[in-house]
Amino acid sequence: MHFPAVTRTAYLILGDAEEARDVAQDAFVRAFQHWRKVSRLDRPEAWVHRVATNLAISSARRRRPARIEPEPSSPGPEPPDAELLAALMALSPSQRAVIALRYYLDWSIEDTARALGKRPGTVRALTHQGMELLRRDLPREPLDG
């Protein structure tokens, strides 16, 4: 299915590659356990992302501060650089989840809201809060020309 993308989403929330793989595996096990229901959904991968995201958020809340470990290379989008990952880890787990789904996976506000079980207005607020903190914490690169 979409194991690398689910793992990367969990990684962006947790900052720990091994724990992200565990969370992704747990989400896929749950999909298998509930396959009769999940297989009838329009987007089963969104259900798996939601489960993985919720598991990652719960795990991140149980252990603070997040420990940042380099992600091993895998297929798919490039992993974030260390500076970006450190800035992401300064966000709340919910803000990290929204940023990961909206900008890393390029999901719409509506898709992100559905996946996280939140209202679109909540997703907008979390996106705004998270992006403001990232803008504050990340150095600005000069524009050429």
N, C-alpha and C positions, 0 to 999 in steps of 0.2 A: 504494500500500500504506500504509505508516505512516511516511513520510519525515519529517514534522515531529517525531514522537515520538522517532524514532531520532536525529535531529539534536539535539534537546534533551538526550537522554541523553548523547550525545558532548560537548555543550557543558558539561554539568554536571561532566564528568570533566576536560575540557581547559581551560575558561574562555576559549576563543577561538572566536568564532562562525564565522569563515572555515574554520579547521581542522576544526571540528565538521561543517560541511557537506561538506568533503572526505572525512572519515572515513565519513559516512553514504553519500555517493556510492560510495565504494569498497566498502562493505558491500553495497549494492544491485547493484553490478557483479558482485561475487562470487556473489550470489544468482542473478543471471541466468546466469552461467557454469555454475553447479551446479543449475540449475532442475529438471532431471530428478529429482535427489535431493530438493531442497528442497521442491518442490511436493507431494511425497508425505508430508511431515511434518504432524502435527496442527496445529501453529502455525508456519507459515513465518516469521511476523513475529518470533517468539522467536529463531529462527535468525539473522535479520538483526540483531536487537538484540545477540545474543551476539557476532557477528562485529564489529559496530561498537564494542561495549564493549571487546573485546579489542584492536582497533586503537587505540582511544582510550587505553587503559591503556598500551599499548606506546609510543605517541607521548608521553604524559605522562611516562613514565619516562625517555625519551631527552632530554627538555628540562625542566630544573628551574631555577629556580622557574617555576611557571605564570604566564603573563601574563594578566591579567583584562581582557577587552574586553567592552563592552556588546553584548548580543545584539540584533539587529534584531527588530522586532516580527514575529510570525508567528502563524498560527492555532494553537489549542491552549491548554494551561495557561499561566498567567502565568509569565514568566521570574522567577527569584529576584531579590530586591533585591541591591544591591551588597554590603551587609554580610554577607548569607547566602552569597553567592558567594565572598567573600573567606575566610570561615570554611571553606567547602567546599574551597577551594584549599589550605588548610593540612593537609587530610587526605591520606592516601596515595591513589594512583590506584585501588587496589582498594576502599578504604573509600568513596571517592566513587562508584564504580560501584554498589556495594551500596546506598548511601543513595539514589542516583538511581533505581534500579530499584524499591526497596522503598517509598520515600515519595513520589517524584515521579510514578512510573507506577503506584503502588499494587499492586505485584506481591507475591505471597506469598513466604515463605521458600523453599518448594519450587520455585516458578517461577524465582525469582532464582538459586537454586543450579543448576537445569538450564540456564538461559541462560548462566551464567558457567562452567559445568563445574566447580563446586565442590560440596563436601558441605554439606548444610543446617547442620551444626554450624559450619562455617567461615563461612557467611553470617551466622549468629547472632553469632559472635564479631566479625566485621568490622562488623556493624551496631552492636553494643554499643560497640566501641571508637570508631567514628565518632561515634555519638551523644554519648558522654561528652566527646569533644573539642569537638563543636559546643556542648554545654551550657556547657562551660568558656569558650569563645570568644565566644559570643553573649550580649549583655546580656539579662537577664530583663525582660520587660514586666510591670508591676504588673497584678494581676487586679482588675477592677472588682467591687465588692460583696464 
